[in-house]
Amino acid sequence: MKHASRIAAALGLLAVVLGAFGAHGLKDILGQNGTTGIWEKAVFYHFIHAVMLFIMAERTSLPKVAWFGFLVGILIFSGSLYLLAVTNVKWLGAITPIGGVSFIVGWACLILRPKR
């Protein structure tokens, strides 16, 4: 997992870019769909967990299950919300909880196996 820091940093950069893009480039479509709040929630969870990925990647012993839980959570939770916000396809909201469970698994792993 020597690339974990780079992946985490790239996901952090992507969170900032998507936040700005949503606020400026997608402002009209998100407003028209009434999904600005959904986009903002996706960015919020994306960014928090990208920071956590980076923090964990800098540890001497990478907590792999937690790290992958957060990675999958970003992809599924935030990814489905990004798509829902832009397309306004409501069934995408049914996928979102899978990503939420991935976040929960990641946090639970950190509770059960803290840094030594």
N, C-alpha and C positions, 0 to 999 in steps of 0.2 A: 504494500500500500504506500509506496514511496511517492505516488502521485496524488495522494489524498489532499495535501495542502493546495495543490494547483487546482484540483477539481473544486474544492471548497471555495477558493478565491474566485474561480470562474463563475460559480453559482452566486457568489456575493455580488460580483460585477453585473451579472445578468439581472439580479433583483433590482439593483439601482437603475439599470437601463430600462427594464420593464416598468418600474415605477414612474420614471420620467416619460416614457412612451405613452403610458396610460393617461397621465395627466395632460399631455400635450397632443400627441399624435392620434390618440384614440378618444379624445375628449368628447367629440360629437357623437360617435357611435355608442360609447358607453352611456352618455346622457340619453340618447334616443332609446336605448334598450333598458334604461333605468338600472344599470348594473355597475355603476361607478364604485359603490360600496363593496361589491363582490370582487372587483379587480383589486381594490385597496386591501381587502382581507387576504387575497392570494399573495400580494407583494409582502405584506406584513409577516405572514407565516413563512414564506420563502426566505426572507431576509434573516429572520431570527434563527432559522435552522441552518442557513448557510454559515452564519457566524459560529454556531455550535459545531458544524462540521469542521471548520477551520481550527477551532479550539481543540477539538479532539484529535485532529490530524497532527497537531504540534506536540502531543503527548509522546513520551518514549514508548508507551505500549498503547497502540490504537484499540479502543473498544469497538471492534468490528461490527457486532450486531447492532449496537446503538448507532454507529456511523451510517450503516446501510439503512437502518430504520429511518433515520432523518433524510437520507438521500431519496429513498423510495417515497417518503412522505412529501417531499418537495415536488417530485415528479408527478405523483398522483393527486395529492390534495391541491397544491397550487396550480398544477397543470390543468386539472379539470375545471378549476374555478376560472383560470385565464380563458379557456375555451368557452365556458358558459357565458362569461361576461361579453365576449366578442360576438358569439353566434346566437346567444339567447336560446340555445337548445337546452331545455329544462332537464332532460334525462341525464345530462352530464353531472347534475347534482347528486345523482345516485352513486356515482363513482367516488365522489369526494370523501365519504367516510372511510373508505379503504385507506386512503392516504392519512387520514386522522388516526386510524389505528396504528399505522406505521410510526407516526410521531409518538404515540403513547408507548409503543414497544421500545422505541429509542430511549425515552425518558425513564421507563421502568428498568431498562438495563443499566442505566447510570445509577439508579437507586440501589439495585441489587449488587452491582459490582463497581463501587466507587474507586477512584484513583488510589493506588497504594503508594 
